[in-house]
Amino acid sequence: MNPVIASITFRAMLSKRRILLLFLLPALLLMLSIGLRASGHADLDNATMLLTQFGLGALLPLLALLAGTGVIGPEIDDGQIMYIMTKPIARPVISTTKYVVSVVLVVAFGVVPMFVAGVIMTGMTAGLATGFALGALVAGVAYCALFLAIAVLSRFAVTIGLIYALVWENLIARYAPGAKTLSIRQWGISVADMVTNATAVKADVASSTAVPLLIVVTVAGVAYAGWKLRTLSVTGTD
């Protein structure tokens, strides 16, 4: 972890344009949760549906995609990463620092709003808010590692990430039972199911499978990003 790189990355990610994107989805989630509570429809079933479909299904992966690719992708594309790599800093430290920044952003703009939305709708009933917050945390950590790895691998990281998050997880994995095993979203639901007592939360992937896969994807993603940076030449971006 390098504090200078972290500070520079935070400033870049919290620029006027990106900060609006970071605020948009959590603001919408909170508005929907307030609307359900005000209309008297904030029961455990509806709260679970909102947190599952919108929270884990859209908010979290899109925020992680923005953070995971945004912390390093633009620097690779415009060549600024080469300037950083000329400094006496180990390249795995660079990638790990970028990863930590992306996780902090996902926690601030994804995990915390999901917990608050859960509390707004159901309070602490059945541990729903806590369960989804924990599920979002572990899923967000894995998403960031995956998208960081894709960002150092390809210039089309955002497109690849969108295909995974929207096509694979929200279409293919929803209807193909075998594909659910390779869905970070499903792993997050599995962790949430471990914590909450709400019967509406039903995991399609066993926790004995989800937890090891979360660890493997996270470790492999961060390790690959560090290794890939080592292969980049400071003389060019190709």
N, C-alpha and C positions, 0 to 999 in steps of 0.2 A: 504494500500500500504506500503510494507516494502522495503526500498532501498537496504538493504543487500541481501535479497532474490532476488530482481530484478537484482542486479548486478551479482550474481552467475548464475542466469538463462540466462541472456544475454550472459555471457561468454560461457556457455555450448552450447547455440544455435548458436553461431557464431564461433564454432570450425571449423577447416579446412574442415572436411567432410560435415558438414551441410551448411556451407557458400556457397559451390559449388552448392548444391541443391537449396538454396535460390536464387542464381544468375541465374541459368540455364533458368528457364521459363521466367522471365522478360527480360532477354537478347534476348531470341528467339522472344518474342513479339516485342521488339524494332527493331530487325533485319527485321522482316516481315513488320513492318510499314514503315521502311526506304525503303525496296524493293518496296512496293506499291507506295510510293511517287516518287521514282526514275524512276519507269516504267510508271508513269502517270496514274495509276489506283487508286489513293487515293481519290476517290469521297466519298460522304456521305454513299452511299449504301455499298461499299466495306469496308469502315472504320467501319461501323456499324456491318457488318458481322464478321469482325476480332475481334472486341472488345466483341461482344456477344458470338461467338462460342469459340474463344480461350481465350479471356480475362476472361469473367465471367463463361465460361463453363469449362475451364481447369486450367488456371493459378491461379485464385483466390481460388477455393476450394482446390486444391492441396497444395498451400502455407499455407492456413489456417489449413489444415489437418496436415501438417508438424509442424506448429507452435503450434496449439492447443493441439496436443497430445505430441509433443516433449518437451514442457515446464514442463510437470509433469509425463507423462507416464513412461519414463525410470527410474525416481526416485522411482516410486511405484514398478516397476518390480524388481529393485535391492535392495530395502529396504532403500535407502538413505532418502526417505521422512520421515521415522521414526525418523531419527536424527533431522530433522528440527522440527518435531512436539514435540520433548522433550523440545524445547526452549519455553520461555514464550511469545509465539505469538499465537493469536487467529487463529484457523484453517481457518475460512473464509478469514482472511487477507492473509494467504498463497495462497489460491486458487485465490483470487482476484488479487493478485500481479502477479501470473503466467498468469492470463488472460490478464492483462494489457500488459505484455511483449509480449504475442502472438499477440495482436492487433497492437502494435507498429511495430512488424516485418512484419505483413501483410500490414500495411500502407506503410512502407518503400519499400518493395519488390513487392507489388501488386498494391496498389492504385496509388502511384506516377508514376510507369512505365506505367500504363494504361492512366493516364492523359497525360504524355509525348508522348505516342504513338498516342493518339488522336490529340494532337497539331501538331505532325509531319505530320500526314496525312491530317488534315482538318483545322489546325489552331484553331481559336475560333469560326469557322462557326457554326451557329445553336446551339451553346452551347453543341456540341456533346462531346467534351473532358471533360467538366465540369460535364455533366450529367452522363457519365459513371464513372467518378471518384467518384461522390457522391453515385451512385448505388453500386460501388465496395466497398466503405467505409462501408455502412450500411450492405451489404451482408457479408463483411469480419468480421464485429463485431459479427454478428449472427453465422456465421460459427465457429468462434473461441470459442464462448460460447458452441455451440453444441458439438464440438470435444473435448473441455476440459471436459465436462460432461461425454462423452463417455469414455474418458481416465481414469477417476477415477472410472468408472463403470466396465470396462472390460479390460483384458489384450490383447484383440484382437481389440483394438480401431482403429488401422490403417486399418485393414481389413473391419471393420464395416463402417468406414468413406469412404473408397474407394467404397464400395457397394452403399452407399448413393449418393456420388458425381458423380460417373461414371455410375452406373446402374440405380438408381432411377431418378436422375436429367437429365442425358443425353440420356437415353433410354425410360424409362417408362413415365416420366413426359413430354417428348417431344411429345409423341403420344397419351397419355391418358389425355383428357382435365381435368378430375377431379383431377388427380394426380398433375397437375401444381400448384394447390393451396397450396400444401405442399412442394414446391420447393423454397429454399432460392435464387437460381439463378433467378427464375422468379420474386421474390420480388425485387431483385436488379434491374432487367430490368424495373420493374414498377416505381421505384424511378427515374431511369435514364430518363424514358419517361416523368416524371413530369417536368424535368428540361430542356431537349433538345427540340428544335423545329423541329428536323430532322424527316421527315415522315417515314423514314426507321425503326425507333425504334418503335416497336409495342409491348405493354405489354399484356400478356394473363391473368394477374391477376390485378384486380383493385387496385388502390393505397389505397382505403378505407379498403381493406382487407390486402394488403401487409404490410403497415406500422404497424398496430397493431400486426400482426404476427411476424414481425421483433423484436418488443419490447418484446413480450411474450417469444419468443425463447431465446433472449439474457438474459433477467432477470432470466428466469427459469433455463437456463444452468449454469449461474454463481452461482445462489443460490443452485442448486443441488450439484454442485461441492464442495461448502463450507460445505453443510450438510453431504455429503458422507465422507469427510475427518474427520468429527467429529466421524463417526462410526468406523474408523480404529483404531485398538488397537496399542499402541506403543510397544507392546510385539511381534508383528509379522505383516506380510503383508497379512495374510489370513483373 
